[in-house]
């Protein structure tokens, strides 16, 4: 008698942990070399983090790419329910040159949003951090640990709030007056949210694997749960 062995498809969280990204770290890279690599079209699929001469190259897999999509849909549905303006800049490169051949910071978040400062960049073809504000919120999906201190990069870029998610835990970091980041239990951008609710919704997105249905559920949940909470 033949025996049939059924293997379950790994969850997105398991796939993210197993195949989420590949990291390569280069040392003593001049700023100009970083800019050349970053501007090369053939490298568009590679995320790069530059921190004072150290350059980390990150290639991401489909399981990694799905989570920023779900974060973005989740936040935009909340914007629809609560009627606040929002602009996603996805994985735009944000960078700031320092003084010296190996000084500077740059990176791409997995997604980023203008919310409070949306009107200050609305209609602009290019955003220049020398004169324009940074995104209000950046999202980092991190199935593996970076060799670099990415919060040092965000300090230089002056991003007010950073969300970090590794498929198991979700953390919110808020920039303080001294420039450093502090982990908090509430998101200043979306103060009516509880952090465990975000994780629950992401797990539901992975379970559904249907973006339209996910949007419908988030919208209904926000109206039924979050609107009364905010109005209480």
Backbone as CSV, one residue per row, in Angstrom:
resi,resn,N_x,N_y,N_z,CA_x,CA_y,CA_z,C_x,C_y,C_z
1,UNK,0.848,-1.189,0.000,0.000,0.000,0.000,0.888,1.245,0.000
2,UNK,0.543,2.127,-0.888,1.320,3.368,-0.970,0.981,4.270,0.197
3,UNK,1.972,4.977,0.675,1.780,5.932,1.759,1.938,7.339,1.209
4,UNK,0.962,8.196,1.476,1.007,9.584,1.017,1.341,10.470,2.200
5,UNK,2.389,11.231,2.082,2.787,12.151,3.140,2.376,13.555,2.748
6,UNK,1.576,14.207,3.575,1.113,15.560,3.285,2.010,16.557,4.011
7,UNK,2.550,17.473,3.280,3.384,18.517,3.886,2.634,19.833,3.830
8,UNK,2.559,20.511,4.958,1.865,21.794,5.015,2.747,22.898,4.442
9,UNK,2.107,23.811,3.729,2.836,24.962,3.206,3.275,25.856,4.358
10,UNK,4.554,26.234,4.431,5.000,27.114,5.528,4.239,28.429,5.515
11,UNK,3.990,28.976,6.679,3.329,30.276,6.769,4.250,31.356,6.227
12,UNK,3.652,32.531,5.954,4.476,33.650,5.477,5.525,34.019,6.520
13,UNK,5.158,33.945,7.800,6.126,34.266,8.854,7.298,33.297,8.818
14,UNK,7.002,31.994,8.618,8.064,30.995,8.541,8.913,31.207,7.286
15,UNK,8.252,31.521,6.176,8.992,31.794,4.946,9.861,33.032,5.093
16,UNK,9.338,34.044,5.782,10.095,35.276,5.982,11.355,34.997,6.787
17,UNK,11.214,34.201,7.833,12.374,33.867,8.660,13.391,33.031,7.882
18,UNK,12.893,32.119,7.041,13.785,31.194,6.339,14.403,31.803,5.088
19,UNK,13.619,32.597,4.346,14.077,33.062,3.040,13.812,34.547,2.820
20,UNK,13.767,35.319,3.894,13.338,36.699,3.772,14.301,37.620,3.061
21,UNK,15.607,37.408,3.232,16.557,38.351,2.667,17.963,37.784,2.739
22,UNK,18.841,38.353,1.930,20.266,38.037,1.977,21.022,39.339,2.192
23,UNK,21.969,39.332,3.132,22.727,40.543,3.464,24.207,40.346,3.168
24,UNK,24.814,41.377,2.586,26.253,41.402,2.355,26.769,42.740,2.865
25,UNK,27.831,42.709,3.667,28.383,43.934,4.254,29.729,44.250,3.628
26,UNK,29.870,45.482,3.125,31.126,45.970,2.579,31.659,47.076,3.489
27,UNK,32.965,47.062,3.736,33.591,48.057,4.610,34.375,49.075,3.782
28,UNK,34.560,50.258,4.370,35.399,51.310,3.793,34.972,51.693,2.371
29,UNK,33.675,51.868,2.212,33.134,52.260,0.912,32.987,53.783,0.880
30,UNK,33.625,54.486,-0.042,33.456,55.944,-0.120,32.020,56.311,-0.488
31,UNK,31.601,57.483,-0.052,30.253,57.956,-0.333,29.962,57.970,-1.829
32,UNK,30.947,58.406,-2.611,30.739,58.499,-4.054,30.489,57.114,-4.659
33,UNK,31.164,56.093,-4.125,30.949,54.732,-4.621,29.541,54.250,-4.270
34,UNK,29.106,54.574,-3.059,27.738,54.245,-2.665,26.729,54.876,-3.611
35,UNK,26.931,56.151,-3.934,25.988,56.829,-4.822,25.988,56.219,-6.220
36,UNK,27.169,55.824,-6.712,27.231,55.183,-8.028,26.463,53.868,-8.017
37,UNK,26.680,53.062,-6.976,25.969,51.786,-6.870,24.470,52.006,-6.730
38,UNK,24.106,53.005,-5.950,22.688,53.247,-5.700,21.983,53.763,-6.962
39,UNK,22.675,54.517,-7.771,22.063,55.106,-8.964,22.055,54.170,-10.163
40,UNK,22.730,53.042,-10.060,22.778,52.083,-11.166,21.444,51.335,-11.254
41,UNK,20.787,51.426,-12.400,19.464,50.811,-12.564,19.478,49.313,-12.297
42,UNK,20.567,48.658,-12.628,20.652,47.207,-12.420,20.572,46.840,-10.944
43,UNK,20.791,47.814,-10.069,20.749,47.552,-8.626,19.422,47.945,-7.993
44,UNK,18.420,48.257,-8.801,17.149,48.724,-8.243,16.499,47.714,-7.306
45,UNK,16.766,46.425,-7.521,16.146,45.397,-6.681,16.876,45.207,-5.362
46,UNK,18.003,45.877,-5.197,18.822,45.722,-3.992,18.577,46.896,-3.044
47,UNK,18.228,46.596,-1.799,18.145,47.636,-0.777,19.555,47.879,-0.236
48,UNK,19.868,49.128,0.053,21.191,49.467,0.554,21.075,50.332,1.805
49,UNK,21.916,50.018,2.772,22.041,50.859,3.960,23.487,51.314,4.063
50,UNK,23.681,52.627,4.107,25.026,53.195,4.183,25.185,53.918,5.510
51,UNK,26.252,53.585,6.235,26.512,54.209,7.532,28.006,54.472,7.662
52,UNK,28.390,55.695,7.313,29.767,56.154,7.514,30.816,55.169,7.000
53,UNK,30.701,54.793,5.729,31.694,53.927,5.106,31.331,52.461,5.060
54,UNK,30.372,52.035,5.871,29.896,50.654,5.831,28.643,50.590,4.958
55,UNK,28.644,49.672,4.016,27.534,49.534,3.072,26.987,48.118,3.150
56,UNK,25.729,48.014,3.525,25.071,46.713,3.580,24.108,46.590,2.394
57,UNK,24.260,45.505,1.648,23.408,45.223,0.495,22.395,44.152,0.907
58,UNK,21.139,44.407,0.629,20.078,43.488,1.035,19.213,43.148,-0.170
59,UNK,19.123,41.875,-0.499,18.176,41.422,-1.512,17.038,40.722,-0.792
60,UNK,15.813,41.048,-1.181,14.647,40.535,-0.460,13.869,39.565,-1.334
61,UNK,13.179,38.641,-0.655,12.402,37.607,-1.335,10.928,37.986,-1.349
62,UNK,10.099,37.254,-2.112,8.654,37.539,-2.097,8.020,37.545,-0.708
63,UNK,8.366,36.617,0.206,7.763,36.712,1.546,8.066,38.034,2.248
64,UNK,9.281,38.549,2.008,9.641,39.845,2.596,8.814,40.957,1.966
65,UNK,8.660,40.930,0.664,7.941,41.994,-0.032,6.469,42.056,0.347
66,UNK,5.882,40.940,0.723,4.466,40.932,1.034,4.153,41.766,2.276
67,UNK,5.008,41.719,3.278,4.695,42.419,4.520,4.629,43.936,4.358
68,UNK,5.540,44.580,3.632,5.362,46.022,3.398,4.062,46.345,2.671
69,UNK,3.647,45.472,1.752,2.368,45.684,1.070,1.238,45.687,2.088
70,UNK,1.240,44.719,2.998,0.167,44.635,3.999,0.208,45.818,4.964
71,UNK,1.404,46.212,5.381,1.512,47.402,6.226,0.900,48.603,5.510
72,UNK,1.255,48.769,4.244,0.760,49.915,3.498,-0.747,49.904,3.351
73,UNK,-1.316,48.756,2.994,-2.769,48.651,2.862,-3.456,48.915,4.197
74,UNK,-2.885,48.396,5.268,-3.435,48.585,6.610,-3.494,50.071,6.961
75,UNK,-2.392,50.778,6.763,-2.330,52.187,7.128,-3.240,53.027,6.233
76,UNK,-3.271,52.718,4.958,-4.127,53.495,4.051,-5.606,53.287,4.359
77,UNK,-5.989,52.072,4.744,-7.384,51.851,5.138,-7.732,52.656,6.393
78,UNK,-6.799,52.753,7.328,-7.038,53.590,8.504,-7.182,55.052,8.098
79,UNK,-6.382,55.488,7.138,-6.499,56.865,6.646,-7.868,57.104,6.030
80,UNK,-8.392,56.116,5.333,-9.722,56.253,4.733,-10.798,56.368,5.809
81,UNK,-10.683,55.542,6.842,-11.703,55.558,7.894,-11.641,56.855,8.696
82,UNK,-10.443,57.306,9.025,-10.288,58.475,9.888,-10.088,59.773,9.111
83,UNK,-10.067,59.676,7.797,-10.014,60.859,6.925,-8.790,61.739,7.190
84,UNK,-7.623,61.100,7.304,-6.418,61.915,7.405,-5.597,61.750,6.130
85,UNK,-4.896,62.812,5.706,-4.118,62.747,4.470,-2.902,61.856,4.625
86,UNK,-2.512,61.211,3.543,-1.360,60.319,3.620,-0.768,60.132,2.226
87,UNK,0.542,59.994,2.165,1.246,59.690,0.921,2.301,58.638,1.213
88,UNK,2.267,57.539,0.470,3.293,56.512,0.589,4.415,56.794,-0.398
89,UNK,5.646,56.701,0.076,6.808,56.843,-0.793,7.543,55.515,-0.960
90,UNK,6.912,54.416,-0.492,7.453,53.067,-0.632,8.939,53.030,-0.275
91,UNK,9.762,52.377,-1.106,11.168,52.199,-0.733,12.065,53.244,-1.400
92,UNK,11.643,54.500,-1.315,12.468,55.618,-1.783,13.799,55.640,-1.033
93,UNK,14.864,56.004,-1.729,16.159,56.159,-1.070,16.228,57.518,-0.398
94,UNK,16.545,57.506,0.890,16.747,58.734,1.651,18.213,58.751,2.083
95,UNK,18.886,59.860,1.857,20.306,59.899,2.186,20.732,61.299,2.591
96,UNK,21.816,61.335,3.352,22.361,62.608,3.825,23.872,62.481,3.874
97,UNK,24.561,63.273,3.061,26.019,63.218,3.011,26.620,63.909,4.217
98,UNK,27.678,63.317,4.744,28.395,63.922,5.850,29.669,64.593,5.375
99,UNK,30.474,65.025,6.317,31.746,65.660,5.990,32.832,64.598,5.987
100,UNK,33.444,64.428,4.844,34.484,63.414,4.718,34.102,62.401,3.659
101,UNK,35.100,61.711,3.092,34.843,60.783,1.982,34.035,59.560,2.378
102,UNK,34.028,59.196,3.652,33.277,58.027,4.114,32.278,58.401,5.205
103,UNK,31.752,59.595,5.097,30.765,60.044,6.064,29.431,60.280,5.360
104,UNK,28.381,59.764,5.954,27.051,59.943,5.404,26.160,58.785,5.791
105,UNK,24.867,58.994,5.632,23.887,57.959,5.936,22.880,57.877,4.793
106,UNK,22.439,56.664,4.508,21.427,56.490,3.487,20.785,55.130,3.588
107,UNK,19.523,55.035,3.203,18.849,53.735,3.176,17.483,53.847,2.524
108,UNK,16.905,52.684,2.250,15.517,52.567,1.824,14.756,51.840,2.914
109,UNK,13.658,52.431,3.382,12.748,51.694,4.250,11.960,50.717,3.387
110,UNK,11.292,49.761,4.015,10.406,48.877,3.252,9.147,49.622,2.815
111,UNK,8.768,50.612,3.564,7.721,51.550,3.168,7.871,52.777,4.050
112,UNK,7.365,53.901,3.601,7.413,55.114,4.407,6.260,56.018,4.002
113,UNK,5.844,56.884,4.934,4.638,57.669,4.723,4.816,59.105,5.204
114,UNK,4.257,60.018,4.433,4.044,61.378,4.903,2.600,61.461,5.389
115,UNK,2.438,61.910,6.611,1.100,62.052,7.200,0.938,63.490,7.678
116,UNK,1.563,63.830,8.802,1.476,65.206,9.310,2.091,66.202,8.337
117,UNK,3.146,65.793,7.657,3.856,66.692,6.738,3.491,66.458,5.275
118,UNK,2.378,65.789,5.021,1.993,65.490,3.642,1.915,66.753,2.782
119,UNK,1.301,67.818,3.313,1.103,69.035,2.512,2.420,69.713,2.149
120,UNK,3.479,69.449,2.930,4.759,70.099,2.668,5.509,69.480,1.487
121,UNK,5.114,68.276,1.085,5.784,67.634,-0.048,4.805,67.325,-1.179
122,UNK,3.560,67.635,-0.980,2.547,67.334,-1.987,2.862,68.043,-3.304
123,UNK,2.811,67.296,-4.393,3.036,67.859,-5.721,4.488,67.970,-6.126
124,UNK,5.419,67.638,-5.221,6.837,67.744,-5.559,7.307,66.492,-6.303
125,UNK,8.046,66.695,-7.395,8.592,65.569,-8.134,9.776,64.959,-7.392
126,UNK,10.510,65.788,-6.672,11.648,65.315,-5.893,11.557,65.915,-4.493
127,UNK,11.883,65.113,-3.486,11.930,65.589,-2.117,13.397,65.715,-1.712
128,UNK,13.789,66.888,-1.250,15.166,67.180,-0.869,15.213,67.374,0.637
129,UNK,15.873,66.459,1.334,15.900,66.527,2.798,16.683,67.728,3.320
130,UNK,17.376,68.436,2.431,18.046,69.658,2.874,17.035,70.758,3.176
131,UNK,15.889,70.691,2.507,14.873,71.740,2.694,13.498,71.166,3.057
132,UNK,13.268,69.912,2.736,11.967,69.295,2.990,12.028,68.391,4.214
133,UNK,10.899,68.162,4.872,10.893,67.262,6.014,11.033,65.810,5.568
134,UNK,11.538,64.932,6.439,11.600,63.504,6.114,10.215,62.885,6.246
135,UNK,10.039,61.642,5.825,8.755,60.970,6.050,8.414,60.939,7.541
136,UNK,7.143,60.973,7.853,6.706,60.919,9.256,6.844,59.527,9.848
137,UNK,6.790,58.515,8.997,6.793,57.131,9.471,7.551,56.255,8.486
138,UNK,8.471,55.441,8.998,9.191,54.462,8.187,8.947,53.071,8.751
139,UNK,8.889,52.094,7.860,8.622,50.717,8.264,9.783,49.833,7.835
140,UNK,10.268,49.033,8.770,11.359,48.102,8.529,10.882,46.676,8.796
141,UNK,10.922,45.840,7.780,10.661,44.410,7.934,12.015,43.723,8.028
142,UNK,12.272,43.015,9.146,13.624,42.557,9.462,13.635,41.080,9.864
143,UNK,13.586,40.174,8.907,13.667,38.759,9.275,15.037,38.351,9.788
144,UNK,16.068,39.127,9.448,17.404,38.888,9.988,17.966,40.201,10.499
145,UNK,18.923,40.097,11.386,19.466,41.300,12.032,20.504,41.970,11.145
146,UNK,20.387,43.277,11.034,21.370,44.030,10.268,22.692,44.088,11.008
147,UNK,23.779,44.106,10.242,25.101,44.296,10.846,25.333,45.744,11.236
148,UNK,24.473,46.648,10.763,24.608,48.073,11.040,23.518,48.524,12.005
149,UNK,23.790,49.602,12.694,22.792,50.207,13.584,21.909,51.109,12.736
150,UNK,20.798,50.561,12.251,19.975,51.331,11.317,19.339,52.546,11.985
151,UNK,19.202,52.517,13.302,18.616,53.675,13.969,19.551,54.869,13.916
152,UNK,20.854,54.626,13.797,21.798,55.728,13.601,21.543,56.408,12.258
153,UNK,21.163,55.607,11.270,20.829,56.178,9.965,19.573,57.026,10.081
154,UNK,18.569,56.495,10.754,17.326,57.248,10.903,17.513,58.502,11.752
155,UNK,18.431,58.449,12.719,18.735,59.660,13.498,19.197,60.778,12.575
156,UNK,20.101,60.445,11.659,20.619,61.456,10.731,19.538,61.940,9.771
157,UNK,18.659,61.028,9.364,17.588,61.403,8.448,16.448,62.131,9.155
158,UNK,16.419,62.044,10.485,15.451,62.759,11.331,14.002,62.277,11.116
159,UNK,13.850,60.991,10.862,12.506,60.419,10.709,11.859,60.332,12.091
160,UNK,10.664,60.907,12.283,10.066,60.962,13.625,9.717,59.611,14.228
161,UNK,9.323,58.645,13.386,8.812,57.381,13.925,9.219,56.226,13.019
162,UNK,9.671,55.126,13.636,10.092,53.942,12.889,9.385,52.723,13.472
163,UNK,8.760,51.939,12.584,8.158,50.662,12.982,9.087,49.545,12.538
164,UNK,9.328,48.572,13.444,10.206,47.456,13.135,9.463,46.144,13.390
165,UNK,9.500,45.260,12.389,8.747,44.010,12.451,9.620,42.863,11.947
166,UNK,9.701,41.777,12.729,10.539,40.636,12.336,9.740,39.344,12.138
167,UNK,8.440,39.490,11.907,7.502,38.374,11.704,7.004,37.804,13.023
168,UNK,7.648,38.165,14.124,7.192,37.701,15.427,6.861,38.865,16.361
169,UNK,7.707,39.852,16.386,7.485,41.003,17.262,7.377,42.278,16.442
170,UNK,6.616,43.216,16.985,6.396,44.509,16.339,6.725,45.592,17.355
171,UNK,7.620,46.502,16.971,8.064,47.534,17.909,7.987,48.908,17.255
172,UNK,7.691,49.902,18.074,7.584,51.287,17.622,8.665,52.108,18.302
173,UNK,9.412,52.886,17.520,10.469,53.746,18.041,10.172,55.189,17.645
174,UNK,10.294,56.075,18.621,9.959,57.479,18.405,11.204,58.324,18.670
175,UNK,11.469,59.240,17.758,12.640,60.114,17.886,12.420,61.126,18.997
176,UNK,13.406,61.238,19.872,13.346,62.148,21.007,13.999,63.494,20.667
177,UNK,13.806,64.520,21.510,14.398,65.837,21.227,15.914,65.817,21.041
178,UNK,16.602,64.847,21.684,18.063,64.783,21.539,18.490,64.002,20.291
179,UNK,17.510,63.521,19.509,17.817,62.810,18.281,17.811,61.305,18.404
180,UNK,17.933,60.789,19.624,17.925,59.341,19.836,16.488,58.814,19.771
181,UNK,16.370,57.488,19.632,15.048,56.869,19.556,14.728,56.121,20.848
182,UNK,13.447,56.169,21.194,12.964,55.458,22.377,11.814,54.557,21.968
183,UNK,11.872,53.297,22.427,10.783,52.378,22.127,9.560,52.761,22.963
184,UNK,8.394,52.755,22.330,7.170,53.171,23.002,6.079,52.129,22.780
185,UNK,5.006,52.260,23.538,3.867,51.357,23.418,2.746,51.954,22.580
186,UNK,2.934,53.166,22.102,1.934,53.816,21.264,2.601,54.476,20.065
187,UNK,1.892,54.511,18.965,2.379,55.186,17.783,1.874,56.622,17.767
188,UNK,2.752,57.620,17.792,2.287,59.004,17.686,1.520,59.262,16.388
189,UNK,1.897,58.593,15.311,1.210,58.794,14.035,-0.214,58.230,14.082
190,UNK,-0.377,57.097,14.782,-1.681,56.432,14.883,-1.932,56.054,16.337
191,UNK,-2.215,57.037,17.195,-2.256,56.807,18.639,-3.406,55.916,19.119
192,UNK,-4.405,55.705,18.288,-5.552,54.891,18.690,-5.283,53.398,18.519
193,UNK,-4.113,53.035,17.985,-3.772,51.634,17.760,-3.114,51.012,18.978
194,UNK,-3.392,49.736,19.208,-2.631,48.934,20.147,-1.691,48.049,19.333
195,UNK,-0.467,47.884,19.807,0.544,47.225,18.991,0.188,45.786,18.658
196,UNK,-0.443,45.071,19.603,-0.798,43.687,19.307,-1.858,43.597,18.210
197,UNK,-2.643,44.668,18.036,-3.635,44.676,16.967,-2.966,44.701,15.595
198,UNK,-1.842,45.383,15.501,-1.120,45.433,14.231,-0.626,44.036,13.866
199,UNK,-0.032,43.341,14.845,0.458,41.984,14.601,-0.692,41.066,14.205
200,UNK,-1.807,41.188,14.895,-2.976,40.357,14.579,-3.433,40.596,13.141
201,UNK,-3.474,41.846,12.716,-3.934,42.159,11.367,-2.943,41.636,10.314
202,UNK,-1.656,41.718,10.594,-0.672,41.194,9.649,-0.792,39.674,9.513
203,UNK,-1.015,39.007,10.638,-1.204,37.553,10.577,-2.467,37.210,9.799
204,UNK,-3.484,38.031,9.951,-4.711,37.805,9.207,-4.475,38.018,7.712
205,UNK,-3.669,39.018,7.366,-3.347,39.254,5.956,-2.649,38.042,5.352
206,UNK,-1.712,37.473,6.098,-1.003,36.289,5.613,-1.944,35.101,5.488
207,UNK,-2.874,34.988,6.408,-3.845,33.894,6.373,-4.765,34.014,5.162
208,UNK,-5.232,35.239,4.894,-6.135,35.460,3.769,-5.421,35.314,2.434
209,UNK,-4.223,35.936,2.345,-3.477,36.019,1.093,-4.359,36.557,-0.030
210,UNK,-5.173,37.551,0.324,-6.089,38.199,-0.612,-6.149,39.664,-0.204
211,UNK,-5.462,40.527,-0.942,-5.303,41.911,-0.522,-6.622,42.672,-0.482
212,UNK,-7.512,42.384,-1.428,-8.797,43.082,-1.436,-9.624,42.712,-0.208
213,UNK,-9.644,41.427,0.119,-10.398,41.001,1.296,-9.772,41.560,2.571
214,UNK,-8.444,41.609,2.600,-7.753,42.182,3.750,-8.162,43.633,3.954
215,UNK,-8.193,44.415,2.875,-8.609,45.816,2.974,-10.040,45.926,3.497
216,UNK,-10.925,45.085,3.002,-12.312,45.115,3.462,-12.409,44.843,4.955
217,UNK,-11.648,43.854,5.421,-11.709,43.498,6.839,-11.121,44.606,7.716
218,UNK,-10.003,45.186,7.285,-9.403,46.270,8.070,-10.356,47.455,8.149
219,UNK,-10.975,47.785,7.043,-11.903,48.918,7.016,-13.073,48.686,7.973
220,UNK,-13.658,47.504,7.909,-14.794,47.196,8.784,-14.370,47.185,10.248
221,UNK,-13.231,46.588,10.541,-12.736,46.529,11.917,-12.444,47.928,12.459
222,UNK,-11.835,48.769,11.646,-11.525,50.126,12.100,-12.797,50.900,12.435
223,UNK,-13.821,50.746,11.615,-15.081,51.446,11.875,-15.778,50.907,13.127
224,UNK,-15.698,49.598,13.320,-16.417,48.976,14.434,-15.671,49.088,15.763
225,UNK,-14.345,49.093,15.710,-13.548,49.035,16.938,-12.794,50.342,17.201
226,UNK,-12.076,50.829,16.211,-11.192,51.968,16.448,-11.939,53.296,16.533
227,UNK,-12.946,53.477,15.702,-13.696,54.751,15.754,-14.365,54.940,17.114
228,UNK,-15.086,53.934,17.649,-15.637,54.108,18.996,-14.580,54.335,20.059
229,UNK,-13.430,53.654,19.907,-12.348,53.839,20.892,-11.833,55.265,20.870
230,UNK,-11.631,55.811,19.673,-11.138,57.188,19.576,-12.168,58.185,20.129
231,UNK,-13.436,57.893,19.913,-14.488,58.825,20.331,-14.859,58.692,21.795
232,UNK,-14.354,57.634,22.442,-14.738,57.402,23.849,-14.115,58.447,24.764
